[in-house]
Amino acid sequence: MEYLKDLWLFMKAKKKYWLLPMVIILVLIGLLIVFGGTSALAPFIYSLF
């Protein structure tokens, strides 16, 4: 969480708000990979692609 806080403070200070959608997409893809391989939801996630 410290890394995300530092990233947010950087974007806020440097006015780099255009990075926010990229960060959100990367976090969502990471969560999809983690939960897709280790949960009972895996068959449903794989059917999306």
ModelCIF file with pLDDT and N, C-alpha, C, O atoms, coordinates in Angstrom:
data_MODEL
#
_entry.id   MODEL 
#
_entity.id                         1 
_entity.type                       polymer 
_entity.pdbx_number_of_molecules   1 
#
_entity_poly.entity_id                      1 
_entity_poly.type                           'polypeptide(L)' 
_entity_poly.nstd_linkage                   no 
_entity_poly.nstd_monomer                   no 
_entity_poly.pdbx_seq_one_letter_code       MEYLKDLWLFMKAKKKYWLLPMVIILVLIGLLIVFGGTSALAPFIYSLF 
_entity_poly.pdbx_seq_one_letter_code_can   MEYLKDLWLFMKAKKKYWLLPMVIILVLIGLLIVFGGTSALAPFIYSLF 
_entity_poly.pdbx_strand_id                 A 
#
loop_
_entity_poly_seq.entity_id 
_entity_poly_seq.num 
_entity_poly_seq.mon_id 
_entity_poly_seq.hetero 
1 1  MET n 
1 2  GLU n 
1 3  TYR n 
1 4  LEU n 
1 5  LYS n 
1 6  ASP n 
1 7  LEU n 
1 8  TRP n 
1 9  LEU n 
1 10 PHE n 
1 11 MET n 
1 12 LYS n 
1 13 ALA n 
1 14 LYS n 
1 15 LYS n 
1 16 LYS n 
1 17 TYR n 
1 18 TRP n 
1 19 LEU n 
1 20 LEU n 
1 21 PRO n 
1 22 MET n 
1 23 VAL n 
1 24 ILE n 
1 25 ILE n 
1 26 LEU n 
1 27 VAL n 
1 28 LEU n 
1 29 ILE n 
1 30 GLY n 
1 31 LEU n 
1 32 LEU n 
1 33 ILE n 
1 34 VAL n 
1 35 PHE n 
1 36 GLY n 
1 37 GLY n 
1 38 THR n 
1 39 SER n 
1 40 ALA n 
1 41 LEU n 
1 42 ALA n 
1 43 PRO n 
1 44 PHE n 
1 45 ILE n 
1 46 TYR n 
1 47 SER n 
1 48 LEU n 
1 49 PHE n 
#
_struct_asym.id          A 
_struct_asym.entity_id   1 
#
loop_
_ma_qa_metric.id 
_ma_qa_metric.mode 
_ma_qa_metric.name 
_ma_qa_metric.software_group_id 
_ma_qa_metric.type 
1 global pLDDT . pLDDT 
2 local  pLDDT . pLDDT 
#
_ma_qa_metric_global.metric_id      1 
_ma_qa_metric_global.metric_value   80.37 
_ma_qa_metric_global.model_id       1 
_ma_qa_metric_global.ordinal_id     1 
#
loop_
_ma_qa_metric_local.label_asym_id 
_ma_qa_metric_local.label_comp_id 
_ma_qa_metric_local.label_seq_id 
_ma_qa_metric_local.metric_id 
_ma_qa_metric_local.metric_value 
_ma_qa_metric_local.model_id 
_ma_qa_metric_local.ordinal_id 
A MET 1  2 73.00 1 1  
A GLU 2  2 88.00 1 2  
A TYR 3  2 83.00 1 3  
A LEU 4  2 80.00 1 4  
A LYS 5  2 88.00 1 5  
A ASP 6  2 89.00 1 6  
A LEU 7  2 84.00 1 7  
A TRP 8  2 85.00 1 8  
A LEU 9  2 90.00 1 9  
A PHE 10 2 87.00 1 10 
A MET 11 2 85.00 1 11 
A LYS 12 2 87.00 1 12 
A ALA 13 2 90.00 1 13 
A LYS 14 2 88.00 1 14 
A LYS 15 2 87.00 1 15 
A LYS 16 2 84.00 1 16 
A TYR 17 2 84.00 1 17 
A TRP 18 2 87.00 1 18 
A LEU 19 2 84.00 1 19 
A LEU 20 2 86.00 1 20 
A PRO 21 2 91.00 1 21 
A MET 22 2 90.00 1 22 
A VAL 23 2 85.00 1 23 
A ILE 24 2 89.00 1 24 
A ILE 25 2 93.00 1 25 
A LEU 26 2 89.00 1 26 
A VAL 27 2 87.00 1 27 
A LEU 28 2 88.00 1 28 
A ILE 29 2 86.00 1 29 
A GLY 30 2 85.00 1 30 
A LEU 31 2 82.00 1 31 
A LEU 32 2 78.00 1 32 
A ILE 33 2 78.00 1 33 
A VAL 34 2 77.00 1 34 
A PHE 35 2 72.00 1 35 
A GLY 36 2 70.00 1 36 
A GLY 37 2 70.00 1 37 
A THR 38 2 68.00 1 38 
A SER 39 2 66.00 1 39 
A ALA 40 2 72.00 1 40 
A LEU 41 2 68.00 1 41 
A ALA 42 2 68.00 1 42 
A PRO 43 2 71.00 1 43 
A PHE 44 2 72.00 1 44 
A ILE 45 2 67.00 1 45 
A TYR 46 2 66.00 1 46 
A SER 47 2 69.00 1 47 
A LEU 48 2 67.00 1 48 
A PHE 49 2 65.00 1 49 
#
loop_
_atom_site.group_PDB 
_atom_site.id 
_atom_site.type_symbol 
_atom_site.label_atom_id 
_atom_site.label_alt_id 
_atom_site.label_comp_id 
_atom_site.label_asym_id 
_atom_site.label_entity_id 
_atom_site.label_seq_id 
_atom_site.pdbx_PDB_ins_code 
_atom_site.Cartn_x 
_atom_site.Cartn_y 
_atom_site.Cartn_z 
_atom_site.occupancy 
_atom_site.B_iso_or_equiv 
_atom_site.pdbx_formal_charge 
_atom_site.auth_seq_id 
_atom_site.auth_comp_id 
_atom_site.auth_asym_id 
_atom_site.auth_atom_id 
_atom_site.pdbx_PDB_model_num 
ATOM 1   N N  . MET A 1 1  ? 0.819   -1.192  0.000   1.00 73.00 ? 1  MET A N  1 
ATOM 2   C CA . MET A 1 1  ? 0.000   0.000   0.000   1.00 73.00 ? 1  MET A CA 1 
ATOM 3   C C  . MET A 1 1  ? 0.870   1.265   0.000   1.00 73.00 ? 1  MET A C  1 
ATOM 4   O O  . MET A 1 1  ? 0.459   2.305   -0.515  1.00 73.00 ? 1  MET A O  1 
ATOM 5   N N  . GLU A 1 2  ? 2.046   1.173   0.567   1.00 88.00 ? 2  GLU A N  1 
ATOM 6   C CA . GLU A 1 2  ? 2.949   2.329   0.598   1.00 88.00 ? 2  GLU A CA 1 
ATOM 7   C C  . GLU A 1 2  ? 3.321   2.757   -0.824  1.00 88.00 ? 2  GLU A C  1 
ATOM 8   O O  . GLU A 1 2  ? 3.422   3.948   -1.120  1.00 88.00 ? 2  GLU A O  1 
ATOM 9   N N  . TYR A 1 3  ? 3.521   1.767   -1.698  1.00 83.00 ? 3  TYR A N  1 
ATOM 10  C CA . TYR A 1 3  ? 3.889   2.073   -3.076  1.00 83.00 ? 3  TYR A CA 1 
ATOM 11  C C  . TYR A 1 3  ? 2.760   2.826   -3.785  1.00 83.00 ? 3  TYR A C  1 
ATOM 12  O O  . TYR A 1 3  ? 3.011   3.791   -4.506  1.00 83.00 ? 3  TYR A O  1 
ATOM 13  N N  . LEU A 1 4  ? 1.530   2.384   -3.578  1.00 80.00 ? 4  LEU A N  1 
ATOM 14  C CA . LEU A 1 4  ? 0.399   3.061   -4.212  1.00 80.00 ? 4  LEU A CA 1 
ATOM 15  C C  . LEU A 1 4  ? 0.215   4.469   -3.665  1.00 80.00 ? 4  LEU A C  1 
ATOM 16  O O  . LEU A 1 4  ? -0.152  5.384   -4.402  1.00 80.00 ? 4  LEU A O  1 
ATOM 17  N N  . LYS A 1 5  ? 0.469   4.641   -2.376  1.00 88.00 ? 5  LYS A N  1 
ATOM 18  C CA . LYS A 1 5  ? 0.379   5.967   -1.777  1.00 88.00 ? 5  LYS A CA 1 
ATOM 19  C C  . LYS A 1 5  ? 1.441   6.902   -2.370  1.00 88.00 ? 5  LYS A C  1 
ATOM 20  O O  . LYS A 1 5  ? 1.153   8.052   -2.700  1.00 88.00 ? 5  LYS A O  1 
ATOM 21  N N  . ASP A 1 6  ? 2.664   6.394   -2.500  1.00 89.00 ? 6  ASP A N  1 
ATOM 22  C CA . ASP A 1 6  ? 3.728   7.197   -3.108  1.00 89.00 ? 6  ASP A CA 1 
ATOM 23  C C  . ASP A 1 6  ? 3.411   7.529   -4.562  1.00 89.00 ? 6  ASP A C  1 
ATOM 24  O O  . ASP A 1 6  ? 3.661   8.645   -5.019  1.00 89.00 ? 6  ASP A O  1 
ATOM 25  N N  . LEU A 1 7  ? 2.864   6.566   -5.279  1.00 84.00 ? 7  LEU A N  1 
ATOM 26  C CA . LEU A 1 7  ? 2.500   6.801   -6.675  1.00 84.00 ? 7  LEU A CA 1 
ATOM 27  C C  . LEU A 1 7  ? 1.422   7.864   -6.782  1.00 84.00 ? 7  LEU A C  1 
ATOM 28  O O  . LEU A 1 7  ? 1.492   8.730   -7.654  1.00 84.00 ? 7  LEU A O  1 
ATOM 29  N N  . TRP A 1 8  ? 0.418   7.810   -5.899  1.00 85.00 ? 8  TRP A N  1 
ATOM 30  C CA . TRP A 1 8  ? -0.650  8.810   -5.905  1.00 85.00 ? 8  TRP A CA 1 
ATOM 31  C C  . TRP A 1 8  ? -0.092  10.197  -5.585  1.00 85.00 ? 8  TRP A C  1 
ATOM 32  O O  . TRP A 1 8  ? -0.468  11.176  -6.231  1.00 85.00 ? 8  TRP A O  1 
ATOM 33  N N  . LEU A 1 9  ? 0.804   10.292  -4.592  1.00 90.00 ? 9  LEU A N  1 
ATOM 34  C CA . LEU A 1 9  ? 1.390   11.586  -4.244  1.00 90.00 ? 9  LEU A CA 1 
ATOM 35  C C  . LEU A 1 9  ? 2.222   12.142  -5.394  1.00 90.00 ? 9  LEU A C  1 
ATOM 36  O O  . LEU A 1 9  ? 2.233   13.350  -5.628  1.00 90.00 ? 9  LEU A O  1 
ATOM 37  N N  . PHE A 1 10 ? 2.923   11.258  -6.117  1.00 87.00 ? 10 PHE A N  1 
ATOM 38  C CA . PHE A 1 10 ? 3.685   11.689  -7.282  1.00 87.00 ? 10 PHE A CA 1 
ATOM 39  C C  . PHE A 1 10 ? 2.760   12.240  -8.361  1.00 87.00 ? 10 PHE A C  1 
ATOM 40  O O  . PHE A 1 10 ? 3.012   13.307  -8.921  1.00 87.00 ? 10 PHE A O  1 
ATOM 41  N N  . MET A 1 11 ? 1.674   11.494  -8.652  1.00 85.00 ? 11 MET A N  1 
ATOM 42  C CA . MET A 1 11 ? 0.740   11.947  -9.698  1.00 85.00 ? 11 MET A CA 1 
ATOM 43  C C  . MET A 1 11 ? 0.081   13.261  -9.300  1.00 85.00 ? 11 MET A C  1 
ATOM 44  O O  . MET A 1 11 ? -0.161  14.121  -10.147 1.00 85.00 ? 11 MET A O  1 
ATOM 45  N N  . LYS A 1 12 ? -0.204  13.412  -8.031  1.00 87.00 ? 12 LYS A N  1 
ATOM 46  C CA . LYS A 1 12 ? -0.847  14.626  -7.553  1.00 87.00 ? 12 LYS A CA 1 
ATOM 47  C C  . LYS A 1 12 ? 0.105   15.824  -7.624  1.00 87.00 ? 12 LYS A C  1 
ATOM 48  O O  . LYS A 1 12 ? -0.303  16.921  -8.006  1.00 87.00 ? 12 LYS A O  1 
ATOM 49  N N  . ALA A 1 13 ? 1.364   15.615  -7.257  1.00 90.00 ? 13 ALA A N  1 
ATOM 50  C CA . ALA A 1 13 ? 2.339   16.703  -7.248  1.00 90.00 ? 13 ALA A CA 1 
ATOM 51  C C  . ALA A 1 13 ? 2.740   17.119  -8.660  1.00 90.00 ? 13 ALA A C  1 
ATOM 52  O O  . ALA A 1 13 ? 2.888   18.308  -8.940  1.00 90.00 ? 13 ALA A O  1 
ATOM 53  N N  . LYS A 1 14 ? 2.912   16.166  -9.529  1.00 88.00 ? 14 LYS A N  1 
ATOM 54  C CA . LYS A 1 14 ? 3.379   16.447  -10.899 1.00 88.00 ? 14 LYS A CA 1 
ATOM 55  C C  . LYS A 1 14 ? 2.248   16.638  -11.899 1.00 88.00 ? 14 LYS A C  1 
ATOM 56  O O  . LYS A 1 14 ? 2.500   16.860  -13.083 1.00 88.00 ? 14 LYS A O  1 
ATOM 57  N N  . LYS A 1 15 ? 0.989   16.554  -11.430 1.00 87.00 ? 15 LYS A N  1 
ATOM 58  C CA . LYS A 1 15 ? -0.194  16.703  -12.296 1.00 87.00 ? 15 LYS A CA 1 
ATOM 59  C C  . LYS A 1 15 ? -0.193  15.672  -13.428 1.00 87.00 ? 15 LYS A C  1 
ATOM 60  O O  . LYS A 1 15 ? -0.472  15.999  -14.581 1.00 87.00 ? 15 LYS A O  1 
ATOM 61  N N  . LYS A 1 16 ? 0.120   14.444  -13.085 1.00 84.00 ? 16 LYS A N  1 
ATOM 62  C CA . LYS A 1 16 ? 0.161   13.341  -14.057 1.00 84.00 ? 16 LYS A CA 1 
ATOM 63  C C  . LYS A 1 16 ? -1.056  12.438  -13.877 1.00 84.00 ? 16 LYS A C  1 
ATOM 64  O O  . LYS A 1 16 ? -0.919  11.226  -13.709 1.00 84.00 ? 16 LYS A O  1 
ATOM 65  N N  . TYR A 1 17 ? -2.238  13.030  -13.913 1.00 84.00 ? 17 TYR A N  1 
ATOM 66  C CA . TYR A 1 17 ? -3.463  12.274  -13.689 1.00 84.00 ? 17 TYR A CA 1 
ATOM 67  C C  . TYR A 1 17 ? -3.769  11.298  -14.816 1.00 84.00 ? 17 TYR A C  1 
ATOM 68  O O  . TYR A 1 17 ? -4.582  10.391  -14.640 1.00 84.00 ? 17 TYR A O  1 
ATOM 69  N N  . TRP A 1 18 ? -3.137  11.469  -15.958 1.00 87.00 ? 18 TRP A N  1 
ATOM 70  C CA . TRP A 1 18 ? -3.361  10.555  -17.069 1.00 87.00 ? 18 TRP A CA 1 
ATOM 71  C C  . TRP A 1 18 ? -2.784  9.168   -16.766 1.00 87.00 ? 18 TRP A C  1 
ATOM 72  O O  . TRP A 1 18 ? -3.119  8.207   -17.458 1.00 87.00 ? 18 TRP A O  1 
ATOM 73  N N  . LEU A 1 19 ? -1.924  9.044   -15.745 1.00 84.00 ? 19 LEU A N  1 
ATOM 74  C CA . LEU A 1 19 ? -1.380  7.740   -15.376 1.00 84.00 ? 19 LEU A CA 1 
ATOM 75  C C  . LEU A 1 19 ? -2.386  6.891   -14.604 1.00 84.00 ? 19 LEU A C  1 
ATOM 76  O O  . LEU A 1 19 ? -2.240  5.671   -14.538 1.00 84.00 ? 19 LEU A O  1 
ATOM 77  N N  . LEU A 1 20 ? -3.399  7.518   -14.022 1.00 86.00 ? 20 LEU A N  1 
ATOM 78  C CA . LEU A 1 20 ? -4.353  6.807   -13.178 1.00 86.00 ? 20 LEU A CA 1 
ATOM 79  C C  . LEU A 1 20 ? -5.074  5.668   -13.907 1.00 86.00 ? 20 LEU A C  1 
ATOM 80  O O  . LEU A 1 20 ? -5.162  4.575   -13.346 1.00 86.00 ? 20 LEU A O  1 
ATOM 81  N N  . PRO A 1 21 ? -5.593  5.862   -15.122 1.00 91.00 ? 21 PRO A N  1 
ATOM 82  C CA . PRO A 1 21 ? -6.240  4.721   -15.799 1.00 91.00 ? 21 PRO A CA 1 
ATOM 83  C C  . PRO A 1 21 ? -5.289  3.552   -16.058 1.00 91.00 ? 21 PRO A C  1 
ATOM 84  O O  . PRO A 1 21 ? -5.702  2.394   -15.986 1.00 91.00 ? 21 PRO A O  1 
ATOM 85  N N  . MET A 1 22 ? -4.031  3.839   -16.355 1.00 90.00 ? 22 MET A N  1 
ATOM 86  C CA . MET A 1 22 ? -3.069  2.765   -16.579 1.00 90.00 ? 22 MET A CA 1 
ATOM 87  C C  . MET A 1 22 ? -2.801  1.993   -15.295 1.00 90.00 ? 22 MET A C  1 
ATOM 88  O O  . MET A 1 22 ? -2.690  0.767   -15.318 1.00 90.00 ? 22 MET A O  1 
ATOM 89  N N  . VAL A 1 23 ? -2.697  2.696   -14.191 1.00 85.00 ? 23 VAL A N  1 
ATOM 90  C CA . VAL A 1 23 ? -2.447  2.040   -12.909 1.00 85.00 ? 23 VAL A CA 1 
ATOM 91  C C  . VAL A 1 23 ? -3.641  1.166   -12.534 1.00 85.00 ? 23 VAL A C  1 
ATOM 92  O O  . VAL A 1 23 ? -3.466  0.038   -12.072 1.00 85.00 ? 23 VAL A O  1 
ATOM 93  N N  . ILE A 1 24 ? -4.835  1.675   -12.727 1.00 89.00 ? 24 ILE A N  1 
ATOM 94  C CA . ILE A 1 24 ? -6.038  0.904   -12.398 1.00 89.00 ? 24 ILE A CA 1 
ATOM 95  C C  . ILE A 1 24 ? -6.120  -0.359  -13.240 1.00 89.00 ? 24 ILE A C  1 
ATOM 96  O O  . ILE A 1 24 ? -6.437  -1.430  -12.723 1.00 89.00 ? 24 ILE A O  1 
ATOM 97  N N  . ILE A 1 25 ? -5.838  -0.244  -14.532 1.00 93.00 ? 25 ILE A N  1 
ATOM 98  C CA . ILE A 1 25 ? -5.893  -1.423  -15.423 1.00 93.00 ? 25 ILE A CA 1 
ATOM 99  C C  . ILE A 1 25 ? -4.836  -2.447  -15.007 1.00 93.00 ? 25 ILE A C  1 
ATOM 100 O O  . ILE A 1 25 ? -5.114  -3.646  -14.985 1.00 93.00 ? 25 ILE A O  1 
ATOM 101 N N  . LEU A 1 26 ? -3.635  -1.989  -14.680 1.00 89.00 ? 26 LEU A N  1 
ATOM 102 C CA . LEU A 1 26 ? -2.584  -2.928  -14.262 1.00 89.00 ? 26 LEU A CA 1 
ATOM 103 C C  . LEU A 1 26 ? -2.953  -3.636  -12.968 1.00 89.00 ? 26 LEU A C  1 
ATOM 104 O O  . LEU A 1 26 ? -2.699  -4.833  -12.827 1.00 89.00 ? 26 LEU A O  1 
ATOM 105 N N  . VAL A 1 27 ? -3.544  -2.922  -12.028 1.00 87.00 ? 27 VAL A N  1 
ATOM 106 C CA . VAL A 1 27 ? -3.964  -3.540  -10.767 1.00 87.00 ? 27 VAL A CA 1 
ATOM 107 C C  . VAL A 1 27 ? -5.065  -4.564  -11.023 1.00 87.00 ? 27 VAL A C  1 
ATOM 108 O O  . VAL A 1 27 ? -5.046  -5.651  -10.446 1.00 87.00 ? 27 VAL A O  1 
ATOM 109 N N  . LEU A 1 28 ? -6.023  -4.224  -11.884 1.00 88.00 ? 28 LEU A N  1 
ATOM 110 C CA . LEU A 1 28 ? -7.105  -5.167  -12.191 1.00 88.00 ? 28 LEU A CA 1 
ATOM 111 C C  . LEU A 1 28 ? -6.580  -6.415  -12.893 1.00 88.00 ? 28 LEU A C  1 
ATOM 112 O O  . LEU A 1 28 ? -7.030  -7.523  -12.599 1.00 88.00 ? 28 LEU A O  1 
ATOM 113 N N  . ILE A 1 29 ? -5.649  -6.254  -13.799 1.00 86.00 ? 29 ILE A N  1 
ATOM 114 C CA . ILE A 1 29 ? -5.066  -7.416  -14.485 1.00 86.00 ? 29 ILE A CA 1 
ATOM 115 C C  . ILE A 1 29 ? -4.293  -8.278  -13.489 1.00 86.00 ? 29 ILE A C  1 
ATOM 116 O O  . ILE A 1 29 ? -4.359  -9.506  -13.547 1.00 86.00 ? 29 ILE A O  1 
ATOM 117 N N  . GLY A 1 30 ? -3.566  -7.644  -12.584 1.00 85.00 ? 30 GLY A N  1 
ATOM 118 C CA . GLY A 1 30 ? -2.852  -8.398  -11.549 1.00 85.00 ? 30 GLY A CA 1 
ATOM 119 C C  . GLY A 1 30 ? -3.789  -9.177  -10.659 1.00 85.00 ? 30 GLY A C  1 
ATOM 120 O O  . GLY A 1 30 ? -3.520  -10.335 -10.338 1.00 85.00 ? 30 GLY A O  1 
ATOM 121 N N  . LEU A 1 31 ? -4.898  -8.556  -10.251 1.00 82.00 ? 31 LEU A N  1 
ATOM 122 C CA . LEU A 1 31 ? -5.878  -9.256  -9.423  1.00 82.00 ? 31 LEU A CA 1 
ATOM 123 C C  . LEU A 1 31 ? -6.521  -10.402 -10.189 1.00 82.00 ? 31 LEU A C  1 
ATOM 124 O O  . LEU A 1 31 ? -6.783  -11.462 -9.620  1.00 82.00 ? 31 LEU A O  1 
ATOM 125 N N  . LEU A 1 32 ? -6.772  -10.198 -11.462 1.00 78.00 ? 32 LEU A N  1 
ATOM 126 C CA . LEU A 1 32 ? -7.359  -11.249 -12.286 1.00 78.00 ? 32 LEU A CA 1 
ATOM 127 C C  . LEU A 1 32 ? -6.421  -12.445 -12.390 1.00 78.00 ? 32 LEU A C  1 
ATOM 128 O O  . LEU A 1 32 ? -6.867  -13.592 -12.350 1.00 78.00 ? 32 LEU A O  1 
ATOM 129 N N  . ILE A 1 33 ? -5.137  -12.185 -12.521 1.00 78.00 ? 33 ILE A N  1 
ATOM 130 C CA . ILE A 1 33 ? -4.157  -13.274 -12.604 1.00 78.00 ? 33 ILE A CA 1 
ATOM 131 C C  . ILE A 1 33 ? -4.075  -14.024 -11.283 1.00 78.00 ? 33 ILE A C  1 
ATOM 132 O O  . ILE A 1 33 ? -4.042  -15.254 -11.266 1.00 78.00 ? 33 ILE A O  1 
ATOM 133 N N  . VAL A 1 34 ? -4.043  -13.291 -10.183 1.00 77.00 ? 34 VAL A N  1 
ATOM 134 C CA . VAL A 1 34 ? -3.928  -13.929 -8.868  1.00 77.00 ? 34 VAL A CA 1 
ATOM 135 C C  . VAL A 1 34 ? -5.165  -14.760 -8.561  1.00 77.00 ? 34 VAL A C  1 
ATOM 136 O O  . VAL A 1 34 ? -5.046  -15.923 -8.178  1.00 77.00 ? 34 VAL A O  1 
ATOM 137 N N  . PHE A 1 35 ? -6.347  -14.181 -8.725  1.00 72.00 ? 35 PHE A N  1 
ATOM 138 C CA . PHE A 1 35 ? -7.566  -14.908 -8.394  1.00 72.00 ? 35 PHE A CA 1 
ATOM 139 C C  . PHE A 1 35 ? -7.933  -15.927 -9.465  1.00 72.00 ? 35 PHE A C  1 
ATOM 140 O O  . PHE A 1 35 ? -8.624  -16.903 -9.173  1.00 72.00 ? 35 PHE A O  1 
ATOM 141 N N  . GLY A 1 36 ? -7.493  -15.723 -10.671 1.00 70.00 ? 36 GLY A N  1 
ATOM 142 C CA . GLY A 1 36 ? -7.823  -16.651 -11.746 1.00 70.00 ? 36 GLY A CA 1 
ATOM 143 C C  . GLY A 1 36 ? -7.121  -17.983 -11.628 1.00 70.00 ? 36 GLY A C  1 
ATOM 144 O O  . GLY A 1 36 ? -7.633  -18.997 -12.102 1.00 70.00 ? 36 GLY A O  1 
ATOM 145 N N  . GLY A 1 37 ? -5.977  -18.000 -11.016 1.00 70.00 ? 37 GLY A N  1 
ATOM 146 C CA . GLY A 1 37 ? -5.240  -19.246 -10.911 1.00 70.00 ? 37 GLY A CA 1 
ATOM 147 C C  . GLY A 1 37 ? -5.461  -19.989 -9.615  1.00 70.00 ? 37 GLY A C  1 
ATOM 148 O O  . GLY A 1 37 ? -5.124  -21.169 -9.515  1.00 70.00 ? 37 GLY A O  1 
ATOM 149 N N  . THR A 1 38 ? -6.023  -19.319 -8.613  1.00 68.00 ? 38 THR A N  1 
ATOM 150 C CA . THR A 1 38 ? -6.075  -19.944 -7.289  1.00 68.00 ? 38 THR A CA 1 
ATOM 151 C C  . THR A 1 38 ? -7.477  -20.046 -6.694  1.00 68.00 ? 38 THR A C  1 
ATOM 152 O O  . THR A 1 38 ? -7.617  -20.349 -5.509  1.00 68.00 ? 38 THR A O  1 
ATOM 153 N N  . SER A 1 39 ? -8.491  -19.806 -7.471  1.00 66.00 ? 39 SER A N  1 
ATOM 154 C CA . SER A 1 39 ? -9.824  -19.815 -6.866  1.00 66.00 ? 39 SER A CA 1 
ATOM 155 C C  . SER A 1 39 ? -10.791 -20.689 -7.659  1.00 66.00 ? 39 SER A C  1 
ATOM 156 O O  . SER A 1 39 ? -10.465 -21.216 -8.723  1.00 66.00 ? 39 SER A O  1 
ATOM 157 N N  . ALA A 1 40 ? -11.979 -20.818 -7.104  1.00 72.00 ? 40 ALA A N  1 
ATOM 158 C CA . ALA A 1 40 ? -13.019 -21.569 -7.789  1.00 72.00 ? 40 ALA A CA 1 
ATOM 159 C C  . ALA A 1 40 ? -13.628 -20.752 -8.920  1.00 72.00 ? 40 ALA A C  1 
ATOM 160 O O  . ALA A 1 40 ? -14.421 -21.272 -9.705  1.00 72.00 ? 40 ALA A O  1 
ATOM 161 N N  . LEU A 1 41 ? -13.267 -19.489 -9.007  1.00 68.00 ? 41 LEU A N  1 
ATOM 162 C CA . LEU A 1 41 ? -13.779 -18.627 -10.079 1.00 68.00 ? 41 LEU A CA 1 
ATOM 163 C C  . LEU A 1 41 ? -13.009 -18.783 -11.382 1.00 68.00 ? 41 LEU A C  1 
ATOM 164 O O  . LEU A 1 41 ? -13.382 -18.195 -12.397 1.00 68.00 ? 41 LEU A O  1 
ATOM 165 N N  . ALA A 1 42 ? -11.951 -19.560 -11.364 1.00 68.00 ? 42 ALA A N  1 
ATOM 166 C CA . ALA A 1 42 ? -11.094 -19.698 -12.543 1.00 68.00 ? 42 ALA A CA 1 
ATOM 167 C C  . ALA A 1 42 ? -11.850 -20.107 -13.802 1.00 68.00 ? 42 ALA A C  1 
ATOM 168 O O  . ALA A 1 42 ? -11.622 -19.498 -14.847 1.00 68.00 ? 42 ALA A O  1 
ATOM 169 N N  . PRO A 1 43 ? -12.730 -21.094 -13.767 1.00 71.00 ? 43 PRO A N  1 
ATOM 170 C CA . PRO A 1 43 ? -13.447 -21.460 -15.008 1.00 71.00 ? 43 PRO A CA 1 
ATOM 171 C C  . PRO A 1 43 ? -14.284 -20.315 -15.573 1.00 71.00 ? 43 PRO A C  1 
ATOM 172 O O  . PRO A 1 43 ? -14.420 -20.185 -16.790 1.00 71.00 ? 43 PRO A O  1 
ATOM 173 N N  . PHE A 1 44 ? -14.837 -19.493 -14.700 1.00 72.00 ? 44 PHE A N  1 
ATOM 174 C CA . PHE A 1 44 ? -15.649 -18.369 -15.167 1.00 72.00 ? 44 PHE A CA 1 
ATOM 175 C C  . PHE A 1 44 ? -14.786 -17.260 -15.746 1.00 72.00 ? 44 PHE A C  1 
ATOM 176 O O  . PHE A 1 44 ? -15.171 -16.615 -16.721 1.00 72.00 ? 44 PHE A O  1 
ATOM 177 N N  . ILE A 1 45 ? -13.617 -17.035 -15.149 1.00 67.00 ? 45 ILE A N  1 
ATOM 178 C CA . ILE A 1 45 ? -12.715 -16.002 -15.661 1.00 67.00 ? 45 ILE A CA 1 
ATOM 179 C C  . ILE A 1 45 ? -12.171 -16.428 -17.020 1.00 67.00 ? 45 ILE A C  1 
ATOM 180 O O  . ILE A 1 45 ? -12.083 -15.607 -17.933 1.00 67.00 ? 45 ILE A O  1 
ATOM 181 N N  . TYR A 1 46 ? -11.805 -17.696 -17.165 1.00 66.00 ? 46 TYR A N  1 
ATOM 182 C CA . TYR A 1 46 ? -11.258 -18.168 -18.439 1.00 66.00 ? 46 TYR A CA 1 
ATOM 183 C C  . TYR A 1 46 ? -12.292 -18.113 -19.547 1.00 66.00 ? 46 TYR A C  1 
ATOM 184 O O  . TYR A 1 46 ? -11.944 -17.944 -20.716 1.00 66.00 ? 46 TYR A O  1 
ATOM 185 N N  . SER A 1 47 ? -13.554 -18.255 -19.193 1.00 69.00 ? 47 SER A N  1 
ATOM 186 C CA . SER A 1 47 ? -14.580 -18.195 -20.232 1.00 69.00 ? 47 SER A CA 1 
ATOM 187 C C  . SER A 1 47 ? -14.777 -16.771 -20.773 1.00 69.00 ? 47 SER A C  1 
ATOM 188 O O  . SER A 1 47 ? -15.349 -16.594 -21.849 1.00 69.00 ? 47 SER A O  1 
ATOM 189 N N  . LEU A 1 48 ? -14.316 -15.775 -20.046 1.00 67.00 ? 48 LEU A N  1 
ATOM 190 C CA . LEU A 1 48 ? -14.416 -14.395 -20.525 1.00 67.00 ? 48 LEU A CA 1 
ATOM 191 C C  . LEU A 1 48 ? -13.495 -14.139 -21.703 1.00 67.00 ? 48 LEU A C  1 
ATOM 192 O O  . LEU A 1 48 ? -13.776 -13.292 -22.552 1.00 67.00 ? 48 LEU A O  1 
ATOM 193 N N  . PHE A 1 49 ? -12.398 -14.872 -21.751 1.00 65.00 ? 49 PHE A N  1 
ATOM 194 C CA . PHE A 1 49 ? -11.417 -14.656 -22.807 1.00 65.00 ? 49 PHE A CA 1 
ATOM 195 C C  . PHE A 1 49 ? -11.511 -15.749 -23.842 1.00 65.00 ? 49 PHE A C  1 
ATOM 196 O O  . PHE A 1 49 ? -10.760 -15.742 -24.817 1.00 65.00 ? 49 PHE A O  1 
#
